[in-house]
Amino acid sequence: MLERILREVGPIVVAVGIAILIRIFLLDSFRIPSSSMFPTLLIGDHLFVDKLAYGPRIPFSEVRLPARREPRVGDVVVFSAARHGHSVVPADRRPDLPREDFIKRIVAGPGDTVEVKNGVVTINGEVVPSEDTGEDFEDEMGRVLRRHREDLDDGCVHDWLDIPGSRGPERTQFTVEPGRWFVMGDNRDNSNDSRMWGTVRFEEIKGPAWRLYFSWDYNGGWLGLLNPLTYLNADVRWSRFGDRLSCR
């Protein structure tokens, strides 16, 4: 009897074990819940996080396995931060608070001096090249935002948004500490990021966003997924499947 149970259950246990190992050491998944990374990422996008890129972290420790490369300016990264009510705090500075995963773009790295003023980003005294594309973008609230195109780091070109006539959150001149990264959302006037709460420690970064594997317009909770009508009413964005998110 026991042998039969092991024979039937064994493959399931192995499959679950392999899935867990893949999630810990190779690829993790992340769902976009908000508009802070418009227009690069839309609400309802599902993506893979490349945990091998920066070196996967051994569970329950801060030890990382060998990495393929260091984080770079321009990378879109998933990281952990702490929540205190509606406020966000760097996770290492409030280890007593619960953590939540966020996704933003790296704008400046360790030792860089960064300033954000009137929508203009300056790094180490040089203005980051950016141009108005002349195109508009309508967000989930029906607001019309202006689309700009920016080259953060020698060919890592991406679009970002602002509300015409709005100054948006700013950051006075600031030098990024060793081992930390300054991150911002591409939806510059609608993103809670390093301009408000500070930098992200390398140990909290899970990895860069790699590819989209699914995308639809659903932004409800898990209970809504139990309703068959959810799948009939939500539009699947087939054209986004497989889109690469890394500049490199």
Buried (B, 14 or more C-beta within 10 A) or exposed (E): EEEEEEEEEEEEEEEEEEEEEEBBBBBBEBBBBBBBBBBBBBBBBBBBBBBBBBBBBEEEEEEBEEBEEEBBBBBBBBBBBBBEEEEBBBBBEBEEBEBEBBBBBBBBBBEBBBBBEEBEBBBEEEEBEBEEEEEEBEBEEEEEBBBBBBBBBEEBEBBBBBBEEBEBBEBEEBEBEEEBBBBBBBBBBBBBBBBEBBBBBBBBBBBBBBBBBBBBEBBEEEEEEEEEEBEEEBEBBEEBEEBEBBBE
